[in-house]
Amino acid sequence: MPSRRQVLAGIGSAASATLAGCTTGRANSTSTDEVTEKWRTAVGPASAQAVVSGETLFVPVHSDILALNRETGERQWSVNGVTNPGDRLNYDTTPAADAYTLYVAGGDNVVRALDIDDRSVRWAFEMADQSYAAPVLSGSNLYVAGGEYVYELDADTGEVEWSRRLFGEVTGLAHNWNQLAVTTLSGEAYSLDTDDGTGNWRVSLSNTIECAPLVHEQLVFIGCWDGVLYCFDDHGSEVWSTDAGLAHGLAHGLAADDEQIYVNSTAETHGIRLSSGDERWSVERNDDFVTGLSAPAVGDEAVYVGGDALHAVEPNGGTGVGDVRFGGVRFEQSLGGAVGHVSLDPDGDTLYAGVQLGGGTYEYVALGAEGQ
Protein backbone atom coordinates (compact mmCIF):
# COMPACT_ATOMS: atom_id res chain seq x y z
CA MET A 1 0.00 0.00 0.00
CA PRO A 2 1.44 3.43 -0.88
CA SER A 3 2.31 5.77 1.98
CA ARG A 4 0.35 8.95 2.60
CA ARG A 5 3.33 10.87 1.21
CA GLN A 6 3.15 8.91 -2.06
CA VAL A 7 -0.60 9.42 -2.28
CA LEU A 8 -0.22 13.17 -1.78
CA ALA A 9 2.38 13.35 -4.52
CA GLY A 10 0.05 11.80 -7.04
CA ILE A 11 -3.37 13.24 -6.29
CA GLY A 12 -4.68 15.09 -9.32
CA SER A 13 -7.41 17.50 -8.23
CA ALA A 14 -7.35 21.22 -7.55
CA ALA A 15 -10.00 23.70 -6.49
CA SER A 16 -10.52 27.45 -6.60
CA ALA A 17 -8.44 29.78 -4.41
CA THR A 18 -9.29 33.05 -2.72
CA LEU A 19 -7.46 35.09 -0.13
CA ALA A 20 -9.11 35.27 3.25
CA GLY A 21 -8.42 37.11 6.46
CA CYS A 22 -7.52 35.33 9.68
CA THR A 23 -11.10 34.47 10.56
CA THR A 24 -13.91 35.77 8.39
CA GLY A 25 -12.54 38.48 6.08
CA ARG A 26 -12.19 37.80 2.36
CA ALA A 27 -9.91 39.74 0.04
CA ASN A 28 -10.69 40.99 -3.44
CA SER A 29 -8.61 39.32 -6.15
CA THR A 30 -7.50 40.51 -9.55
CA SER A 31 -7.19 38.73 -12.88
CA THR A 32 -4.53 40.80 -14.63
CA ASP A 33 -1.74 39.25 -16.67
CA GLU A 34 1.34 39.98 -14.56
CA VAL A 35 3.54 37.19 -15.92
CA THR A 36 4.42 36.33 -19.49
CA GLU A 37 4.80 32.74 -20.62
CA LYS A 38 8.32 32.12 -21.94
CA TRP A 39 8.00 28.46 -22.86
CA ARG A 40 6.25 25.22 -22.00
CA THR A 41 7.31 21.66 -22.68
CA ALA A 42 5.76 18.23 -22.27
CA VAL A 43 7.04 16.28 -19.26
CA GLY A 44 5.90 13.56 -16.89
CA PRO A 45 4.11 14.39 -13.63
CA ALA A 46 6.34 16.75 -11.65
CA SER A 47 7.27 15.17 -8.32
CA ALA A 48 9.27 17.97 -6.65
CA GLN A 49 10.44 21.52 -7.21
CA ALA A 50 12.98 22.12 -9.96
CA VAL A 51 16.52 23.37 -9.40
CA VAL A 52 18.68 25.58 -11.63
CA SER A 53 22.38 25.20 -12.38
CA GLY A 54 23.85 27.59 -14.92
CA GLU A 55 21.74 27.37 -18.07
CA THR A 56 20.08 24.08 -17.10
CA LEU A 57 16.82 23.46 -15.27
CA PHE A 58 16.55 20.05 -13.59
CA VAL A 59 12.95 18.84 -13.21
CA PRO A 60 12.05 15.71 -11.15
CA VAL A 61 9.19 13.81 -12.83
CA HIS A 62 8.84 10.71 -10.63
CA SER A 63 10.48 8.24 -13.00
CA ASP A 64 13.34 10.51 -14.08
CA ILE A 65 14.99 13.91 -13.71
CA LEU A 66 14.93 15.93 -16.92
CA ALA A 67 17.63 18.43 -17.87
CA LEU A 68 15.95 21.28 -19.76
CA ASN A 69 17.48 24.34 -21.37
CA ARG A 70 16.64 27.12 -18.95
CA GLU A 71 15.92 29.66 -21.70
CA THR A 72 14.02 27.52 -24.22
CA GLY A 73 12.68 24.49 -22.32
CA GLU A 74 14.33 22.14 -24.81
CA ARG A 75 15.10 18.73 -23.33
CA GLN A 76 18.86 18.10 -23.30
CA TRP A 77 19.29 14.87 -21.36
CA SER A 78 17.91 12.92 -18.41
CA VAL A 79 19.40 11.37 -15.30
CA ASN A 80 18.05 7.86 -15.96
CA GLY A 81 19.35 8.06 -19.50
CA VAL A 82 22.83 8.56 -18.08
CA THR A 83 22.80 6.31 -15.03
CA ASN A 84 20.31 3.53 -15.86
CA PRO A 85 19.76 3.13 -19.62
CA GLY A 86 16.69 0.98 -20.15
CA ASP A 87 15.74 1.10 -16.47
CA ARG A 88 13.63 3.48 -14.42
CA LEU A 89 14.22 4.85 -10.95
CA ASN A 90 11.89 7.04 -8.94
CA TYR A 91 12.96 10.56 -8.03
CA ASP A 92 10.53 12.21 -5.63
CA THR A 93 12.78 14.89 -4.11
CA THR A 94 14.45 18.02 -5.41
CA PRO A 95 18.09 17.36 -6.34
CA ALA A 96 20.94 19.53 -5.08
CA ALA A 97 23.26 21.29 -7.49
CA ASP A 98 26.20 23.65 -7.73
CA ALA A 99 27.79 25.07 -10.88
CA TYR A 100 29.38 21.76 -11.87
CA THR A 101 27.62 18.84 -10.18
CA LEU A 102 24.08 17.52 -9.77
CA TYR A 103 23.39 15.38 -6.69
CA VAL A 104 20.41 13.02 -6.94
CA ALA A 105 18.89 10.43 -4.60
CA GLY A 106 17.14 7.66 -6.50
CA GLY A 107 14.71 4.90 -5.63
CA ASP A 108 17.53 2.32 -5.61
CA ASN A 109 18.91 3.73 -2.30
CA VAL A 110 21.89 5.28 -4.13
CA VAL A 111 23.02 8.91 -4.11
CA ARG A 112 24.88 9.91 -7.27
CA ALA A 113 26.98 12.92 -8.18
CA LEU A 114 26.70 13.70 -11.90
CA ASP A 115 29.05 15.97 -13.81
CA ILE A 116 26.74 18.50 -15.46
CA ASP A 117 29.09 19.18 -18.38
CA ASP A 118 30.05 15.69 -19.53
CA ARG A 119 27.14 13.87 -17.78
CA SER A 120 29.41 11.26 -16.22
CA VAL A 121 28.82 9.75 -12.78
CA ARG A 122 31.54 11.20 -10.55
CA TRP A 123 30.70 8.98 -7.60
CA ALA A 124 27.87 6.88 -6.14
CA PHE A 125 27.07 6.10 -2.52
CA GLU A 126 24.65 3.38 -1.39
CA MET A 127 22.56 4.24 1.66
CA ALA A 128 20.84 1.90 4.11
CA ASP A 129 17.42 2.48 2.54
CA GLN A 130 15.49 4.64 0.10
CA SER A 131 15.58 8.41 0.56
CA TYR A 132 12.46 10.52 1.05
CA ALA A 133 14.40 13.65 2.05
CA ALA A 134 15.92 16.02 -0.48
CA PRO A 135 19.73 16.15 -0.39
CA VAL A 136 21.17 19.36 1.06
CA LEU A 137 24.43 20.86 -0.22
CA SER A 138 26.48 23.20 1.97
CA GLY A 139 29.91 24.12 0.65
CA SER A 140 31.95 20.94 0.33
CA ASN A 141 29.48 18.88 2.37
CA LEU A 142 26.42 16.99 1.15
CA TYR A 143 23.76 15.86 3.63
CA VAL A 144 21.56 12.93 2.63
CA ALA A 145 19.21 10.50 4.35
CA GLY A 146 18.16 6.93 3.66
CA GLY A 147 15.68 5.17 5.91
CA GLU A 148 16.56 6.01 9.51
CA TYR A 149 20.11 7.15 8.68
CA VAL A 150 21.55 10.61 8.07
CA TYR A 151 24.92 10.99 6.35
CA GLU A 152 27.40 13.78 5.80
CA LEU A 153 29.32 13.09 2.61
CA ASP A 154 32.29 14.81 1.05
CA ALA A 155 30.61 16.42 -1.96
CA ASP A 156 33.72 15.97 -4.12
CA THR A 157 34.42 12.31 -3.40
CA GLY A 158 31.27 10.81 -1.85
CA GLU A 159 33.24 9.62 1.18
CA VAL A 160 31.30 9.40 4.46
CA GLU A 161 32.33 12.02 7.01
CA TRP A 162 29.85 10.76 9.60
CA SER A 163 26.52 8.93 9.85
CA ARG A 164 23.81 8.85 12.48
CA ARG A 165 20.86 6.52 13.00
CA LEU A 166 17.70 8.22 14.26
CA PHE A 167 14.27 7.04 15.39
CA GLY A 168 11.99 6.77 12.38
CA GLU A 169 12.31 7.19 8.63
CA VAL A 170 13.87 10.56 7.83
CA THR A 171 11.50 12.84 5.90
CA GLY A 172 13.38 16.13 5.75
CA LEU A 173 16.70 17.93 6.21
CA ALA A 174 17.56 21.61 6.59
CA HIS A 175 20.97 23.19 7.22
CA ASN A 176 22.07 26.49 8.72
CA TRP A 177 25.42 27.42 10.25
CA ASN A 178 26.63 24.37 12.18
CA GLN A 179 23.29 22.63 12.72
CA LEU A 180 21.35 20.17 10.62
CA ALA A 181 17.63 20.01 11.39
CA VAL A 182 16.11 16.58 10.76
CA THR A 183 12.52 15.34 10.89
CA THR A 184 11.23 11.77 10.90
CA LEU A 185 7.98 10.06 10.00
CA SER A 186 7.57 8.94 13.62
CA GLY A 187 7.23 12.55 14.82
CA GLU A 188 10.78 13.13 16.04
CA ALA A 189 12.73 16.33 15.34
CA TYR A 190 16.48 16.62 15.81
CA SER A 191 19.22 19.20 15.63
CA LEU A 192 22.56 17.60 14.80
CA ASP A 193 25.99 19.19 15.06
CA THR A 194 27.42 19.18 11.55
CA ASP A 195 30.97 18.65 12.82
CA ASP A 196 30.38 15.05 13.88
CA GLY A 197 26.63 14.33 13.83
CA THR A 198 26.16 14.44 17.59
CA GLY A 199 22.80 15.61 18.84
CA ASN A 200 22.23 19.17 19.96
CA TRP A 201 18.62 18.48 20.89
CA ARG A 202 15.69 16.20 20.17
CA VAL A 203 11.94 16.64 20.63
CA SER A 204 9.00 14.28 20.18
CA LEU A 205 6.05 15.99 18.53
CA SER A 206 2.35 15.31 18.40
CA ASN A 207 2.02 13.55 15.07
CA THR A 208 3.62 12.29 11.88
CA ILE A 209 6.05 14.70 10.19
CA GLU A 210 6.07 14.54 6.39
CA CYS A 211 7.03 18.17 5.78
CA ALA A 212 10.73 19.06 5.64
CA PRO A 213 11.88 21.44 8.40
CA LEU A 214 12.88 25.04 7.74
CA VAL A 215 15.80 26.78 9.43
CA HIS A 216 15.62 30.58 9.39
CA GLU A 217 18.28 32.54 11.27
CA GLN A 218 18.56 30.51 14.50
CA LEU A 219 14.95 29.28 14.51
CA VAL A 220 13.75 25.84 13.41
CA PHE A 221 10.19 25.48 12.07
CA ILE A 222 8.50 22.08 11.92
CA GLY A 223 5.03 21.18 10.69
CA CYS A 224 3.13 18.03 11.67
CA TRP A 225 0.45 16.12 9.81
CA ASP A 226 -2.16 17.13 12.42
CA GLY A 227 -1.70 20.75 11.33
CA VAL A 228 0.37 22.02 14.25
CA LEU A 229 3.34 24.23 13.33
CA TYR A 230 6.19 24.54 15.84
CA CYS A 231 8.99 27.06 16.24
CA PHE A 232 12.09 26.06 18.25
CA ASP A 233 15.17 28.06 19.15
CA ASP A 234 18.72 26.76 18.72
CA HIS A 235 18.56 25.06 22.13
CA GLY A 236 15.43 23.09 21.30
CA SER A 237 13.12 25.21 23.46
CA GLU A 238 9.68 25.81 22.00
CA VAL A 239 9.22 29.48 21.07
CA TRP A 240 5.63 29.03 19.93
CA SER A 241 3.25 26.58 18.31
CA THR A 242 0.02 27.13 16.41
CA ASP A 243 -2.72 25.17 14.74
CA ALA A 244 -4.69 28.25 13.68
CA GLY A 245 -6.26 27.47 10.33
CA LEU A 246 -3.94 24.53 9.69
CA ALA A 247 -6.38 21.72 10.41
CA HIS A 248 -5.94 20.14 6.97
CA GLY A 249 -2.43 18.93 7.75
CA LEU A 250 1.10 19.97 6.85
CA ALA A 251 2.85 17.75 4.34
CA HIS A 252 4.15 20.00 1.62
CA GLY A 253 6.64 22.69 2.50
CA LEU A 254 7.61 25.83 4.38
CA ALA A 255 9.20 29.10 3.27
CA ALA A 256 10.04 32.34 5.06
CA ASP A 257 11.21 35.91 4.75
CA ASP A 258 12.31 38.19 7.58
CA GLU A 259 8.78 38.69 8.91
CA GLN A 260 6.63 35.69 8.05
CA ILE A 261 6.67 31.99 7.53
CA TYR A 262 4.60 30.78 4.58
CA VAL A 263 2.91 27.40 4.94
CA ASN A 264 1.17 25.18 2.41
CA SER A 265 -1.23 22.74 4.00
CA THR A 266 -3.26 20.34 1.87
CA ALA A 267 -6.01 22.87 1.26
CA GLU A 268 -4.62 26.31 2.08
CA THR A 269 -1.59 28.61 2.13
CA HIS A 270 -0.96 30.71 5.24
CA GLY A 271 1.13 33.71 6.22
CA ILE A 272 2.20 33.41 9.88
CA ARG A 273 4.23 35.88 11.95
CA LEU A 274 7.72 34.62 12.73
CA SER A 275 7.77 36.33 16.10
CA SER A 276 4.50 35.04 17.54
CA GLY A 277 2.95 32.33 15.37
CA ASP A 278 -0.15 34.44 14.77
CA GLU A 279 -1.81 33.85 11.42
CA ARG A 280 -2.09 36.97 9.23
CA TRP A 281 -3.86 35.61 6.15
CA SER A 282 -4.62 32.45 4.21
CA VAL A 283 -5.28 31.32 0.65
CA GLU A 284 -8.16 28.85 0.67
CA ARG A 285 -8.59 25.94 -1.74
CA ASN A 286 -11.65 24.33 -0.19
CA ASP A 287 -11.02 20.72 0.86
CA ASP A 288 -9.34 19.38 -2.28
CA PHE A 289 -5.71 18.37 -2.53
CA VAL A 290 -3.62 20.37 -4.96
CA THR A 291 -1.53 18.52 -7.51
CA GLY A 292 2.15 18.61 -6.63
CA LEU A 293 1.74 21.29 -3.98
CA SER A 294 5.07 22.16 -2.38
CA ALA A 295 6.62 25.08 -0.54
CA PRO A 296 5.50 28.56 -1.62
CA ALA A 297 7.96 30.46 -3.83
CA VAL A 298 8.86 33.72 -2.09
CA GLY A 299 9.86 36.64 -4.32
CA ASP A 300 10.61 40.27 -3.54
CA GLU A 301 7.13 41.45 -4.48
CA ALA A 302 4.89 38.40 -4.15
CA VAL A 303 4.50 34.88 -2.80
CA TYR A 304 3.64 32.42 -5.58
CA VAL A 305 1.50 29.34 -5.01
CA GLY A 306 -0.26 26.85 -7.24
CA GLY A 307 -3.76 25.43 -7.25
CA ASP A 308 -6.35 25.77 -9.98
CA ALA A 309 -4.15 28.60 -11.33
CA LEU A 310 -0.93 30.43 -10.51
CA HIS A 311 -1.62 32.80 -7.62
CA ALA A 312 0.60 35.77 -6.71
CA VAL A 313 -0.16 36.74 -3.12
CA GLU A 314 0.89 39.98 -1.45
CA PRO A 315 3.38 39.05 1.31
CA ASN A 316 1.47 41.20 3.81
CA GLY A 317 -1.90 39.76 2.82
CA GLY A 318 -3.02 43.05 1.26
CA THR A 319 -4.26 46.14 3.07
CA GLY A 320 -6.95 46.51 5.68
CA VAL A 321 -7.74 46.39 9.37
CA GLY A 322 -7.74 43.16 11.33
CA ASP A 323 -9.51 40.38 9.46
CA VAL A 324 -10.85 42.62 6.69
CA ARG A 325 -8.28 42.58 3.86
CA PHE A 326 -8.30 43.95 0.31
CA GLY A 327 -5.95 43.42 -2.62
CA GLY A 328 -4.38 40.35 -1.07
CA VAL A 329 -4.04 38.52 -4.37
CA ARG A 330 -2.03 40.50 -6.92
CA PHE A 331 -3.18 38.26 -9.73
CA GLU A 332 -4.44 34.79 -10.63
CA GLN A 333 -3.35 33.39 -13.97
CA SER A 334 -4.60 30.19 -15.55
CA LEU A 335 -1.93 27.91 -16.98
CA GLY A 336 -4.44 25.51 -18.49
CA GLY A 337 -4.64 23.03 -15.63
CA ALA A 338 -3.79 22.32 -12.00
CA VAL A 339 -0.56 24.07 -10.97
CA GLY A 340 2.00 22.63 -8.57
CA HIS A 341 5.66 22.76 -7.56
CA VAL A 342 6.11 26.46 -8.22
CA SER A 343 9.68 27.77 -7.90
CA LEU A 344 11.75 30.86 -8.73
CA ASP A 345 15.11 30.80 -10.45
CA PRO A 346 18.14 32.23 -8.56
CA ASP A 347 17.81 35.58 -10.37
CA GLY A 348 14.21 35.89 -9.22
CA ASP A 349 12.95 36.87 -12.68
CA THR A 350 11.59 33.53 -13.91
CA LEU A 351 8.93 31.28 -12.39
CA TYR A 352 8.74 27.57 -13.09
CA ALA A 353 5.69 25.40 -12.49
CA GLY A 354 4.37 21.94 -13.22
CA VAL A 355 0.93 21.87 -14.85
CA GLN A 356 -1.43 18.90 -15.00
CA LEU A 357 -3.67 19.13 -18.05
CA GLY A 358 -6.60 16.88 -18.89
CA GLY A 359 -6.18 13.31 -20.07
CA GLY A 360 -3.06 12.57 -18.05
CA THR A 361 -0.94 15.18 -19.85
CA TYR A 362 1.71 17.15 -17.98
CA GLU A 363 3.74 20.21 -18.95
CA TYR A 364 6.41 22.35 -17.35
CA VAL A 365 6.05 26.10 -17.83
CA ALA A 366 8.47 29.02 -17.50
CA LEU A 367 7.05 32.50 -16.93
CA GLY A 368 8.68 35.91 -16.69
CA ALA A 369 8.06 37.27 -13.18
CA GLU A 370 7.75 41.04 -13.55
CA GLY A 371 8.67 43.20 -10.60
CA GLN A 372 10.91 40.61 -8.98
C-alpha positions as CSV (number, residue, x, y, z in Angstrom):
1,M,0.0,0.0,0.0
2,P,1.4,3.4,-0.9
3,S,2.3,5.8,2.0
4,R,0.4,9.0,2.6
5,R,3.3,10.9,1.2
6,Q,3.2,8.9,-2.1
7,V,-0.6,9.4,-2.3
8,L,-0.2,13.2,-1.8
9,A,2.4,13.4,-4.5
10,G,0.0,11.8,-7.0
11,I,-3.4,13.2,-6.3
12,G,-4.7,15.1,-9.3
13,S,-7.4,17.5,-8.2
14,A,-7.4,21.2,-7.5
15,A,-10.0,23.7,-6.5
16,S,-10.5,27.5,-6.6
17,A,-8.4,29.8,-4.4
18,T,-9.3,33.0,-2.7
19,L,-7.5,35.1,-0.1
20,A,-9.1,35.3,3.2
21,G,-8.4,37.1,6.5
22,C,-7.5,35.3,9.7
23,T,-11.1,34.5,10.6
24,T,-13.9,35.8,8.4
25,G,-12.5,38.5,6.1
26,R,-12.2,37.8,2.4
27,A,-9.9,39.7,0.0
28,N,-10.7,41.0,-3.4
29,S,-8.6,39.3,-6.1
30,T,-7.5,40.5,-9.5
31,S,-7.2,38.7,-12.9
32,T,-4.5,40.8,-14.6
33,D,-1.7,39.2,-16.7
34,E,1.3,40.0,-14.6
35,V,3.5,37.2,-15.9
36,T,4.4,36.3,-19.5
37,E,4.8,32.7,-20.6
38,K,8.3,32.1,-21.9
39,W,8.0,28.5,-22.9
40,R,6.2,25.2,-22.0
41,T,7.3,21.7,-22.7
42,A,5.8,18.2,-22.3
43,V,7.0,16.3,-19.3
44,G,5.9,13.6,-16.9
45,P,4.1,14.4,-13.6
46,A,6.3,16.8,-11.6
47,S,7.3,15.2,-8.3
48,A,9.3,18.0,-6.6
49,Q,10.4,21.5,-7.2
50,A,13.0,22.1,-10.0
51,V,16.5,23.4,-9.4
52,V,18.7,25.6,-11.6
53,S,22.4,25.2,-12.4
54,G,23.8,27.6,-14.9
55,E,21.7,27.4,-18.1
56,T,20.1,24.1,-17.1
57,L,16.8,23.5,-15.3
58,F,16.5,20.0,-13.6
59,V,13.0,18.8,-13.2
60,P,12.1,15.7,-11.2
61,V,9.2,13.8,-12.8
62,H,8.8,10.7,-10.6
63,S,10.5,8.2,-13.0
64,D,13.3,10.5,-14.1
65,I,15.0,13.9,-13.7
66,L,14.9,15.9,-16.9
67,A,17.6,18.4,-17.9
68,L,16.0,21.3,-19.8
69,N,17.5,24.3,-21.4
70,R,16.6,27.1,-19.0
71,E,15.9,29.7,-21.7
72,T,14.0,27.5,-24.2
73,G,12.7,24.5,-22.3
74,E,14.3,22.1,-24.8
75,R,15.1,18.7,-23.3
76,Q,18.9,18.1,-23.3
77,W,19.3,14.9,-21.4
78,S,17.9,12.9,-18.4
79,V,19.4,11.4,-15.3
80,N,18.1,7.9,-16.0
81,G,19.3,8.1,-19.5
82,V,22.8,8.6,-18.1
83,T,22.8,6.3,-15.0
84,N,20.3,3.5,-15.9
85,P,19.8,3.1,-19.6
86,G,16.7,1.0,-20.2
87,D,15.7,1.1,-16.5
88,R,13.6,3.5,-14.4
89,L,14.2,4.9,-10.9
90,N,11.9,7.0,-8.9
91,Y,13.0,10.6,-8.0
92,D,10.5,12.2,-5.6
93,T,12.8,14.9,-4.1
94,T,14.5,18.0,-5.4
95,P,18.1,17.4,-6.3
96,A,20.9,19.5,-5.1
97,A,23.3,21.3,-7.5
98,D,26.2,23.7,-7.7
99,A,27.8,25.1,-10.9
100,Y,29.4,21.8,-11.9
101,T,27.6,18.8,-10.2
102,L,24.1,17.5,-9.8
103,Y,23.4,15.4,-6.7
104,V,20.4,13.0,-6.9
105,A,18.9,10.4,-4.6
106,G,17.1,7.7,-6.5
107,G,14.7,4.9,-5.6
108,D,17.5,2.3,-5.6
109,N,18.9,3.7,-2.3
110,V,21.9,5.3,-4.1
111,V,23.0,8.9,-4.1
112,R,24.9,9.9,-7.3
113,A,27.0,12.9,-8.2
114,L,26.7,13.7,-11.9
115,D,29.0,16.0,-13.8
116,I,26.7,18.5,-15.5
117,D,29.1,19.2,-18.4
118,D,30.1,15.7,-19.5
119,R,27.1,13.9,-17.8
120,S,29.4,11.3,-16.2
121,V,28.8,9.8,-12.8
122,R,31.5,11.2,-10.6
123,W,30.7,9.0,-7.6
124,A,27.9,6.9,-6.1
125,F,27.1,6.1,-2.5
126,E,24.7,3.4,-1.4
127,M,22.6,4.2,1.7
128,A,20.8,1.9,4.1
129,D,17.4,2.5,2.5
130,Q,15.5,4.6,0.1
131,S,15.6,8.4,0.6
132,Y,12.5,10.5,1.0
133,A,14.4,13.6,2.1
134,A,15.9,16.0,-0.5
135,P,19.7,16.2,-0.4
136,V,21.2,19.4,1.1
137,L,24.4,20.9,-0.2
138,S,26.5,23.2,2.0
139,G,29.9,24.1,0.7
140,S,32.0,20.9,0.3
141,N,29.5,18.9,2.4
142,L,26.4,17.0,1.2
143,Y,23.8,15.9,3.6
144,V,21.6,12.9,2.6
145,A,19.2,10.5,4.4
146,G,18.2,6.9,3.7
147,G,15.7,5.2,5.9
148,E,16.6,6.0,9.5
149,Y,20.1,7.2,8.7
150,V,21.5,10.6,8.1
151,Y,24.9,11.0,6.4
152,E,27.4,13.8,5.8
153,L,29.3,13.1,2.6
154,D,32.3,14.8,1.0
155,A,30.6,16.4,-2.0
156,D,33.7,16.0,-4.1
157,T,34.4,12.3,-3.4
158,G,31.3,10.8,-1.8
159,E,33.2,9.6,1.2
160,V,31.3,9.4,4.5
161,E,32.3,12.0,7.0
162,W,29.9,10.8,9.6
163,S,26.5,8.9,9.8
164,R,23.8,8.9,12.5
165,R,20.9,6.5,13.0
166,L,17.7,8.2,14.3
167,F,14.3,7.0,15.4
168,G,12.0,6.8,12.4
169,E,12.3,7.2,8.6
170,V,13.9,10.6,7.8
171,T,11.5,12.8,5.9
172,G,13.4,16.1,5.7
173,L,16.7,17.9,6.2
174,A,17.6,21.6,6.6
175,H,21.0,23.2,7.2
176,N,22.1,26.5,8.7
177,W,25.4,27.4,10.2
178,N,26.6,24.4,12.2
179,Q,23.3,22.6,12.7
180,L,21.3,20.2,10.6
181,A,17.6,20.0,11.4
182,V,16.1,16.6,10.8
183,T,12.5,15.3,10.9
184,T,11.2,11.8,10.9
185,L,8.0,10.1,10.0
186,S,7.6,8.9,13.6
187,G,7.2,12.5,14.8
188,E,10.8,13.1,16.0
189,A,12.7,16.3,15.3
190,Y,16.5,16.6,15.8
191,S,19.2,19.2,15.6
192,L,22.6,17.6,14.8
193,D,26.0,19.2,15.1
194,T,27.4,19.2,11.5
195,D,31.0,18.6,12.8
196,D,30.4,15.0,13.9
197,G,26.6,14.3,13.8
198,T,26.2,14.4,17.6
199,G,22.8,15.6,18.8
200,N,22.2,19.2,20.0
201,W,18.6,18.5,20.9
202,R,15.7,16.2,20.2
203,V,11.9,16.6,20.6
204,S,9.0,14.3,20.2
205,L,6.1,16.0,18.5
206,S,2.4,15.3,18.4
207,N,2.0,13.5,15.1
208,T,3.6,12.3,11.9
209,I,6.1,14.7,10.2
210,E,6.1,14.5,6.4
211,C,7.0,18.2,5.8
212,A,10.7,19.1,5.6
213,P,11.9,21.4,8.4
214,L,12.9,25.0,7.7
215,V,15.8,26.8,9.4
216,H,15.6,30.6,9.4
217,E,18.3,32.5,11.3
218,Q,18.6,30.5,14.5
219,L,15.0,29.3,14.5
220,V,13.7,25.8,13.4
221,F,10.2,25.5,12.1
222,I,8.5,22.1,11.9
223,G,5.0,21.2,10.7
224,C,3.1,18.0,11.7
225,W,0.4,16.1,9.8
226,D,-2.2,17.1,12.4
227,G,-1.7,20.8,11.3
228,V,0.4,22.0,14.2
229,L,3.3,24.2,13.3
230,Y,6.2,24.5,15.8
231,C,9.0,27.1,16.2
232,F,12.1,26.1,18.2
233,D,15.2,28.1,19.2
234,D,18.7,26.8,18.7
235,H,18.6,25.1,22.1
236,G,15.4,23.1,21.3
237,S,13.1,25.2,23.5
238,E,9.7,25.8,22.0
239,V,9.2,29.5,21.1
240,W,5.6,29.0,19.9
241,S,3.2,26.6,18.3
242,T,0.0,27.1,16.4
243,D,-2.7,25.2,14.7
244,A,-4.7,28.3,13.7
245,G,-6.3,27.5,10.3
246,L,-3.9,24.5,9.7
247,A,-6.4,21.7,10.4
248,H,-5.9,20.1,7.0
249,G,-2.4,18.9,7.8
250,L,1.1,20.0,6.8
251,A,2.9,17.7,4.3
252,H,4.2,20.0,1.6
253,G,6.6,22.7,2.5
254,L,7.6,25.8,4.4
255,A,9.2,29.1,3.3
256,A,10.0,32.3,5.1
257,D,11.2,35.9,4.8
258,D,12.3,38.2,7.6
259,E,8.8,38.7,8.9
260,Q,6.6,35.7,8.1
261,I,6.7,32.0,7.5
262,Y,4.6,30.8,4.6
263,V,2.9,27.4,4.9
264,N,1.2,25.2,2.4
265,S,-1.2,22.7,4.0
266,T,-3.3,20.3,1.9
267,A,-6.0,22.9,1.3
268,E,-4.6,26.3,2.1
269,T,-1.6,28.6,2.1
270,H,-1.0,30.7,5.2
271,G,1.1,33.7,6.2
272,I,2.2,33.4,9.9
273,R,4.2,35.9,11.9
274,L,7.7,34.6,12.7
275,S,7.8,36.3,16.1
276,S,4.5,35.0,17.5
277,G,3.0,32.3,15.4
278,D,-0.2,34.4,14.8
279,E,-1.8,33.9,11.4
280,R,-2.1,37.0,9.2
281,W,-3.9,35.6,6.2
282,S,-4.6,32.5,4.2
283,V,-5.3,31.3,0.6
284,E,-8.2,28.9,0.7
285,R,-8.6,25.9,-1.7
286,N,-11.7,24.3,-0.2
287,D,-11.0,20.7,0.9
288,D,-9.3,19.4,-2.3
289,F,-5.7,18.4,-2.5
290,V,-3.6,20.4,-5.0
291,T,-1.5,18.5,-7.5
292,G,2.1,18.6,-6.6
293,L,1.7,21.3,-4.0
294,S,5.1,22.2,-2.4
295,A,6.6,25.1,-0.5
296,P,5.5,28.6,-1.6
297,A,8.0,30.5,-3.8
298,V,8.9,33.7,-2.1
299,G,9.9,36.6,-4.3
300,D,10.6,40.3,-3.5
301,E,7.1,41.4,-4.5
302,A,4.9,38.4,-4.2
303,V,4.5,34.9,-2.8
304,Y,3.6,32.4,-5.6
305,V,1.5,29.3,-5.0
306,G,-0.3,26.9,-7.2
307,G,-3.8,25.4,-7.3
308,D,-6.4,25.8,-10.0
309,A,-4.2,28.6,-11.3
310,L,-0.9,30.4,-10.5
311,H,-1.6,32.8,-7.6
312,A,0.6,35.8,-6.7
313,V,-0.2,36.7,-3.1
314,E,0.9,40.0,-1.4
315,P,3.4,39.0,1.3
316,N,1.5,41.2,3.8
317,G,-1.9,39.8,2.8
318,G,-3.0,43.0,1.3
319,T,-4.3,46.1,3.1
320,G,-6.9,46.5,5.7
321,V,-7.7,46.4,9.4
322,G,-7.7,43.2,11.3
323,D,-9.5,40.4,9.5
324,V,-10.8,42.6,6.7
325,R,-8.3,42.6,3.9
326,F,-8.3,43.9,0.3
327,G,-6.0,43.4,-2.6
328,G,-4.4,40.4,-1.1
329,V,-4.0,38.5,-4.4
330,R,-2.0,40.5,-6.9
331,F,-3.2,38.3,-9.7
332,E,-4.4,34.8,-10.6
333,Q,-3.4,33.4,-14.0
334,S,-4.6,30.2,-15.6
335,L,-1.9,27.9,-17.0
336,G,-4.4,25.5,-18.5
337,G,-4.6,23.0,-15.6
338,A,-3.8,22.3,-12.0
339,V,-0.6,24.1,-11.0
340,G,2.0,22.6,-8.6
341,H,5.7,22.8,-7.6
342,V,6.1,26.5,-8.2
343,S,9.7,27.8,-7.9
344,L,11.7,30.9,-8.7
345,D,15.1,30.8,-10.4
346,P,18.1,32.2,-8.6
347,D,17.8,35.6,-10.4
348,G,14.2,35.9,-9.2
349,D,13.0,36.9,-12.7
350,T,11.6,33.5,-13.9
351,L,8.9,31.3,-12.4
352,Y,8.7,27.6,-13.1
353,A,5.7,25.4,-12.5
354,G,4.4,21.9,-13.2
355,V,0.9,21.9,-14.9
356,Q,-1.4,18.9,-15.0
357,L,-3.7,19.1,-18.1
358,G,-6.6,16.9,-18.9
359,G,-6.2,13.3,-20.1
360,G,-3.1,12.6,-18.1
361,T,-0.9,15.2,-19.8
362,Y,1.7,17.2,-18.0
363,E,3.7,20.2,-18.9
364,Y,6.4,22.3,-17.4
365,V,6.1,26.1,-17.8
366,A,8.5,29.0,-17.5
367,L,7.1,32.5,-16.9
368,G,8.7,35.9,-16.7
369,A,8.1,37.3,-13.2
370,E,7.7,41.0,-13.6
371,G,8.7,43.2,-10.6
372,Q,10.9,40.6,-9.0
